[in-house]
Each structure stands twice: as C-alpha cells, then as structure tokens.
Amino acid sequence: MELRPAIVQDSASGRVLMLAWMDDEAERLTRETGEAWFWSRSRASLWRKGETSGNTLAVEEVRDDCDGDAL
C-alpha cells in the first residue's frame, strides 16, 4: 500500500488545518463522498474525519502536487 501525505487547508483563509495520510481508497472515498477520508497509521485502517468527534471536513477541492506524490 502506498500512502501519500494530504495537506488539509481552510478553503476561505488557506490556513493549514492538518497533515494526514491517504491511500488510494481514502482518496476515492473523499472524491466520491465529498467528506475527508484518511488512512490511520496507528490503527492501520481507513477513517472518516469526524466519525467519532463529529468534526467532519467537507471537501471542496482535491489537488495533486506537481509530481503526484502528495495531495
């Protein structure tokens, strides 16, 4: 499994909110659902941001970096 770093920013201010990790499935789910999904390295499983806290992230846009190894 290949993990890519995902930088999450506030769409209005551009402020960086978090750095997380995505595998292909997390990226697919994020693009399909419009909610942020990540790979938890500590639990070794997918997780939807906010599934326990209620603080979900609505995704407005997903961009790859110039060489495609980060989001």
The first five atom37 places (N, CA, C, CB, O) and aatype in JSON, in Angstrom:
{
  "aatype": [12, 6, 10, 1, 14, 0, 9, 19, 5, 3, 15, 0, 15, 7, 1, 19, 10, 12, 10, 0, 17, 12, 3, 3, 6, 0, 6, 1, 10, 16, 1, 6, 16, 7, 6, 0, 17, 13, 17, 15, 1, 15, 1, 0, 15, 10, 17, 1, 11, 7, 6, 16, 15, 7, 2, 16, 10, 0, 19, 6, 6, 19, 1, 3, 3, 4, 3, 7, 3, 0, 10],
  "atom_mask": [
    [1, 1, 1, 1, 1],
    [1, 1, 1, 1, 1],
    [1, 1, 1, 1, 1],
    [1, 1, 1, 1, 1],
    [1, 1, 1, 1, 1],
    [1, 1, 1, 1, 1],
    [1, 1, 1, 1, 1],
    [1, 1, 1, 1, 1],
    [1, 1, 1, 1, 1],
    [1, 1, 1, 1, 1],
    [1, 1, 1, 1, 1],
    [1, 1, 1, 1, 1],
    [1, 1, 1, 1, 1],
    [1, 1, 1, 0, 1],
    [1, 1, 1, 1, 1],
    [1, 1, 1, 1, 1],
    [1, 1, 1, 1, 1],
    [1, 1, 1, 1, 1],
    [1, 1, 1, 1, 1],
    [1, 1, 1, 1, 1],
    [1, 1, 1, 1, 1],
    [1, 1, 1, 1, 1],
    [1, 1, 1, 1, 1],
    [1, 1, 1, 1, 1],
    [1, 1, 1, 1, 1],
    [1, 1, 1, 1, 1],
    [1, 1, 1, 1, 1],
    [1, 1, 1, 1, 1],
    [1, 1, 1, 1, 1],
    [1, 1, 1, 1, 1],
    [1, 1, 1, 1, 1],
    [1, 1, 1, 1, 1],
    [1, 1, 1, 1, 1],
    [1, 1, 1, 0, 1],
    [1, 1, 1, 1, 1],
    [1, 1, 1, 1, 1],
    [1, 1, 1, 1, 1],
    [1, 1, 1, 1, 1],
    [1, 1, 1, 1, 1],
    [1, 1, 1, 1, 1],
    [1, 1, 1, 1, 1],
    [1, 1, 1, 1, 1],
    [1, 1, 1, 1, 1],
    [1, 1, 1, 1, 1],
    [1, 1, 1, 1, 1],
    [1, 1, 1, 1, 1],
    [1, 1, 1, 1, 1],
    [1, 1, 1, 1, 1],
    [1, 1, 1, 1, 1],
    [1, 1, 1, 0, 1],
    [1, 1, 1, 1, 1],
    [1, 1, 1, 1, 1],
    [1, 1, 1, 1, 1],
    [1, 1, 1, 0, 1],
    [1, 1, 1, 1, 1],
    [1, 1, 1, 1, 1],
    [1, 1, 1, 1, 1],
    [1, 1, 1, 1, 1],
    [1, 1, 1, 1, 1],
    [1, 1, 1, 1, 1],
    [1, 1, 1, 1, 1],
    [1, 1, 1, 1, 1],
    [1, 1, 1, 1, 1],
    [1, 1, 1, 1, 1],
    [1, 1, 1, 1, 1],
    [1, 1, 1, 1, 1],
    [1, 1, 1, 1, 1],
    [1, 1, 1, 0, 1],
    [1, 1, 1, 1, 1],
    [1, 1, 1, 1, 1],
    [1, 1, 1, 1, 1]
  ],
  "atom_positions": [
    [[0.84, -1.17, 0.0], [0.0, 0.0, 0.0], [0.89, 1.24, 0.0], [-0.96, -0.01, 1.22], [1.85, 1.34, 0.77]],
    [[0.56, 2.16, -0.88], [1.29, 3.43, -0.95], [0.47, 4.52, -0.25], [1.58, 3.83, -2.42], [-0.7, 4.72, -0.56]],
    [[1.1, 5.2, 0.69], [0.46, 6.32, 1.38], [1.02, 7.63, 0.85], [0.65, 6.22, 2.91], [2.21, 7.75, 0.58]],
    [[0.12, 8.6, 0.71], [0.55, 9.93, 0.27], [0.14, 10.95, 1.33], [-0.07, 10.3, -1.12], [-0.95, 10.85, 1.89]],
    [[1.0, 11.93, 1.62], [0.6, 12.97, 2.55], [-0.51, 13.82, 1.95], [1.8, 13.85, 2.93], [-0.49, 14.11, 0.76]],
    [[-1.46, 14.21, 2.78], [-2.57, 15.06, 2.36], [-2.6, 16.29, 3.27], [-3.95, 14.29, 2.4], [-2.81, 16.17, 4.48]],
    [[-2.38, 17.44, 2.68], [-2.42, 18.7, 3.42], [-3.85, 19.23, 3.36], [-1.39, 19.75, 2.84], [-4.39, 19.42, 2.27]],
    [[-4.45, 19.47, 4.5], [-5.83, 19.96, 4.56], [-5.79, 21.44, 4.91], [-6.68, 19.15, 5.6], [-5.2, 21.85, 5.91]],
    [[-6.44, 22.25, 4.06], [-6.46, 23.69, 4.27], [-7.89, 24.21, 4.36], [-5.72, 24.4, 3.15], [-8.8, 23.64, 3.77]],
    [[-8.07, 25.3, 5.1], [-9.34, 26.01, 5.13], [-9.52, 26.68, 3.78], [-9.4, 27.06, 6.31], [-8.62, 27.39, 3.31]],
    [[-10.66, 26.48, 3.14], [-10.85, 26.99, 1.78], [-10.95, 28.52, 1.74], [-12.1, 26.4, 1.17], [-10.62, 29.12, 0.72]],
    [[-11.39, 29.14, 2.81], [-11.53, 30.6, 2.82], [-10.2, 31.31, 3.13], [-12.58, 31.02, 3.84], [-9.83, 32.27, 2.46]],
    [[-9.5, 30.83, 4.15], [-8.29, 31.52, 4.6], [-7.0, 30.94, 4.04], [-8.23, 31.5, 6.1], [-5.98, 31.62, 4.0]],
    [[-7.04, 29.66, 3.6], [-5.83, 28.99, 3.16], [-5.0, 28.44, 4.3], [0.0, 0.0, 0.0], [-3.95, 27.83, 4.07]],
    [[-5.45, 28.63, 5.53], [-4.73, 28.14, 6.7], [-4.65, 26.62, 6.69], [-5.4, 28.64, 7.99], [-5.64, 25.95, 6.41]],
    [[-3.48, 26.08, 6.99], [-3.31, 24.63, 7.06], [-3.95, 24.13, 8.35], [-1.79, 24.24, 7.01], [-3.64, 24.61, 9.44]],
    [[-4.85, 23.17, 8.2], [-5.57, 22.6, 9.34], [-4.93, 21.33, 9.86], [-7.01, 22.34, 8.97], [-4.92, 21.08, 11.07]],
    [[-4.41, 20.52, 8.94], [-3.82, 19.26, 9.37], [-3.02, 18.62, 8.24], [-4.9, 18.29, 9.85], [-3.19, 18.96, 7.07]],
    [[-2.15, 17.71, 8.62], [-1.46, 16.82, 7.69], [-1.93, 15.43, 8.03], [0.12, 16.96, 7.79], [-1.85, 15.0, 9.18]],
    [[-2.41, 14.71, 7.04], [-2.87, 13.34, 7.24], [-2.33, 12.48, 6.1], [-4.45, 13.26, 7.31], [-1.6, 12.98, 5.24]],
    [[-2.68, 11.22, 6.1], [-2.21, 10.28, 5.08], [-3.39, 9.67, 4.35], [-1.32, 9.18, 5.7], [-4.41, 9.37, 4.96]],
    [[-3.23, 9.48, 3.04], [-4.27, 8.85, 2.23], [-3.68, 7.71, 1.42], [-4.94, 9.88, 1.29], [-2.57, 7.82, 0.89]],
    [[-4.43, 6.62, 1.34], [-4.13, 5.59, 0.36], [-5.12, 5.78, -0.79], [-4.23, 4.13, 0.99], [-5.9, 6.73, -0.77]],
    [[-5.08, 4.91, -1.78], [-5.97, 5.06, -2.94], [-7.44, 5.02, -2.55], [-5.68, 3.96, -3.96], [-8.25, 5.77, -3.1]],
    [[-7.79, 4.16, -1.6], [-9.19, 4.03, -1.17], [-9.66, 5.29, -0.45], [-9.35, 2.81, -0.26], [-10.79, 5.74, -0.68]],
    [[-8.83, 5.86, 0.4], [-9.2, 7.1, 1.09], [-9.41, 8.24, 0.09], [-8.12, 7.5, 2.12], [-10.34, 9.03, 0.22]],
    [[-8.55, 8.31, -0.91], [-8.71, 9.34, -1.94], [-10.01, 9.13, -2.73], [-7.51, 9.35, -2.89], [-10.74, 10.08, -3.0]],
    [[-10.29, 7.88, -3.09], [-11.51, 7.58, -3.84], [-12.75, 7.95, -3.02], [-11.56, 6.08, -4.22], [-13.66, 8.6, -3.54]],
    [[-12.79, 7.53, -1.76], [-13.93, 7.84, -0.9], [-14.1, 9.35, -0.71], [-13.77, 7.16, 0.47], [-15.22, 9.86, -0.71]],
    [[-13.0, 10.05, -0.55], [-13.05, 11.51, -0.4], [-13.65, 12.15, -1.64], [-11.65, 12.08, -0.14], [-14.53, 13.01, -1.53]],
    [[-13.19, 11.74, -2.81], [-13.7, 12.32, -4.06], [-15.18, 11.96, -4.27], [-12.87, 11.84, -5.26], [-15.95, 12.79, -4.76]],
    [[-15.57, 10.74, -3.91], [-16.95, 10.29, -4.13], [-17.95, 10.88, -3.13], [-17.02, 8.79, -4.07], [-19.08, 11.2, -3.5]],
    [[-17.54, 11.02, -1.87], [-18.48, 11.44, -0.83], [-18.44, 12.93, -0.52], [-18.21, 10.68, 0.42], [-19.4, 13.48, 0.02]],
    [[-17.34, 13.59, -0.86], [-17.2, 15.0, -0.5], [-16.84, 15.21, 0.96], [0.0, 0.0, 0.0], [-16.83, 16.35, 1.44]],
    [[-16.54, 14.13, 1.67], [-16.05, 14.21, 3.05], [-14.64, 13.64, 3.09], [-17.0, 13.43, 4.03], [-14.28, 12.77, 2.29]],
    [[-13.83, 14.15, 4.02], [-12.43, 13.74, 4.1], [-12.29, 12.36, 4.74], [-11.63, 14.77, 4.9], [-12.77, 12.11, 5.84]],
    [[-11.62, 11.47, 4.02], [-11.26, 10.14, 4.5], [-9.74, 10.04, 4.49], [-11.9, 9.01, 3.62], [-9.09, 10.56, 3.59]],
    [[-9.18, 9.37, 5.5], [-7.73, 9.23, 5.61], [-7.37, 7.8, 6.0], [-7.17, 10.24, 6.63], [-8.24, 7.0, 6.33]],
    [[-6.08, 7.51, 5.95], [-5.56, 6.25, 6.44], [-4.93, 6.52, 7.8], [-4.53, 5.62, 5.45], [-4.05, 7.37, 7.93]],
    [[-5.39, 5.81, 8.82], [-4.81, 5.93, 10.15], [-3.63, 4.97, 10.26], [-5.88, 5.62, 11.25], [-3.81, 3.75, 10.2]],
    [[-2.45, 5.52, 10.41], [-1.27, 4.66, 10.55], [-1.26, 3.96, 11.9], [0.01, 5.49, 10.39], [-0.78, 2.83, 11.99]],
    [[-1.78, 4.59, 12.94], [-1.78, 3.95, 14.26], [-2.78, 2.8, 14.36], [-2.09, 4.99, 15.34], [-2.51, 1.81, 15.03]],
    [[-3.93, 2.94, 13.68], [-4.94, 1.87, 13.71], [-4.85, 0.96, 12.5], [-6.33, 2.47, 13.78], [-5.5, -0.09, 12.46]],
    [[-4.06, 1.35, 11.52], [-3.92, 0.59, 10.26], [-5.28, 0.35, 9.61], [-3.22, -0.75, 10.51], [-5.62, -0.76, 9.23]],
    [[-6.05, 1.45, 9.49], [-7.37, 1.34, 8.87], [-7.81, 2.7, 8.33], [-8.41, 0.8, 9.89], [-7.26, 3.75, 8.69]],
    [[-8.83, 2.65, 7.47], [-9.43, 3.88, 6.96], [-10.23, 4.56, 8.07], [-10.33, 3.59, 5.75], [-10.78, 3.89, 8.94]],
    [[-10.29, 5.88, 8.03], [-11.17, 6.6, 8.95], [-11.7, 7.85, 8.28], [-10.43, 6.96, 10.25], [-11.0, 8.53, 7.53]],
    [[-12.96, 8.13, 8.56], [-13.6, 9.35, 8.07], [-13.41, 10.42, 9.13], [-15.12, 9.13, 7.75], [-13.77, 10.22, 10.28]],
    [[-12.83, 11.54, 8.73], [-12.59, 12.62, 9.69], [-13.9, 13.0, 10.36], [-11.95, 13.86, 9.0], [-14.88, 13.34, 9.69]],
    [[-13.91, 12.94, 11.68], [-15.09, 13.31, 12.45], [-16.01, 12.16, 12.81], [0.0, 0.0, 0.0], [-17.05, 12.38, 13.42]],
    [[-15.64, 10.94, 12.44], [-16.55, 9.82, 12.72], [-16.78, 9.61, 14.21], [-16.0, 8.54, 12.1], [-17.83, 9.11, 14.6]],
    [[-15.83, 9.98, 15.05], [-16.05, 9.87, 16.49], [-16.28, 11.23, 17.14], [-14.86, 9.19, 17.15], [-17.07, 11.34, 18.08]],
    [[-15.6, 12.26, 16.66], [-15.72, 13.59, 17.28], [-16.9, 14.4, 16.76], [-14.45, 14.37, 17.04], [-17.38, 15.31, 17.44]],
    [[-17.36, 14.07, 15.56], [-18.41, 14.87, 14.94], [-17.88, 16.05, 14.14], [0.0, 0.0, 0.0], [-18.65, 16.74, 13.48]],
    [[-16.57, 16.29, 14.19], [-15.94, 17.39, 13.46], [-15.51, 16.93, 12.08], [-14.74, 17.95, 14.25], [-14.32, 16.71, 11.82]],
    [[-16.48, 16.79, 11.19], [-16.19, 16.32, 9.84], [-15.57, 17.43, 9.0], [-17.46, 15.79, 9.16], [-15.64, 18.61, 9.36]],
    [[-14.98, 17.05, 7.88], [-14.41, 18.01, 6.93], [-15.11, 17.85, 5.59], [-12.88, 17.81, 6.78], [-15.02, 16.8, 4.96]],
    [[-15.8, 18.89, 5.17], [-16.4, 18.9, 3.83], [-15.31, 19.31, 2.84], [-17.64, 19.89, 3.76], [-14.64, 20.32, 3.03]],
    [[-15.14, 18.52, 1.8], [-14.07, 18.75, 0.83], [-14.62, 19.54, -0.36], [-13.46, 17.42, 0.35], [-15.6, 19.14, -0.99]],
    [[-13.98, 20.65, -0.64], [-14.38, 21.48, -1.78], [-13.55, 21.19, -3.02], [-14.27, 22.95, -1.42], [-14.03, 21.33, -4.14]],
    [[-12.3, 20.79, -2.82], [-11.4, 20.57, -3.95], [-10.27, 19.65, -3.52], [-10.84, 21.91, -4.5], [-9.8, 19.73, -2.38]],
    [[-9.83, 18.79, -4.42], [-8.67, 17.94, -4.19], [-7.67, 18.23, -5.3], [-9.06, 16.41, -4.16], [-8.01, 18.17, -6.48]],
    [[-6.45, 18.55, -4.91], [-5.39, 18.83, -5.89], [-4.18, 17.94, -5.62], [-4.98, 20.33, -5.84], [-3.8, 17.73, -4.47]],
    [[-3.61, 17.43, -6.69], [-2.33, 16.73, -6.59], [-1.21, 17.76, -6.67], [-2.17, 15.66, -7.73], [-1.39, 18.83, -7.24]],
    [[-0.06, 17.44, -6.08], [1.08, 18.33, -6.26], [1.7, 18.07, -7.62], [2.13, 18.14, -5.12], [1.21, 17.24, -8.38]],
    [[2.78, 18.77, -7.94], [3.33, 18.74, -9.3], [3.83, 17.36, -9.73], [4.47, 19.72, -9.4], [3.78, 17.05, -10.92]],
    [[4.3, 16.54, -8.81], [4.77, 15.21, -9.21], [3.86, 14.08, -8.74], [6.17, 14.98, -8.68], [4.22, 12.91, -8.84]],
    [[2.7, 14.43, -8.22], [1.68, 13.43, -7.92], [1.91, 12.58, -6.69], [0.0, 0.0, 0.0], [1.28, 11.53, -6.54]],
    [[2.82, 13.01, -5.79], [3.06, 12.18, -4.62], [2.51, 12.79, -3.32], [4.54, 11.94, -4.47], [2.82, 12.31, -2.23]],
    [[1.7, 13.82, -3.45], [1.04, 14.43, -2.29], [-0.25, 15.09, -2.75], [1.98, 15.48, -1.59], [-0.42, 15.42, -3.92]],
    [[-1.16, 15.26, -1.8], [-2.44, 15.92, -2.08], [-2.54, 17.17, -1.23], [-3.63, 14.96, -1.8], [-3.54, 17.88, -1.3]]
  ]
}
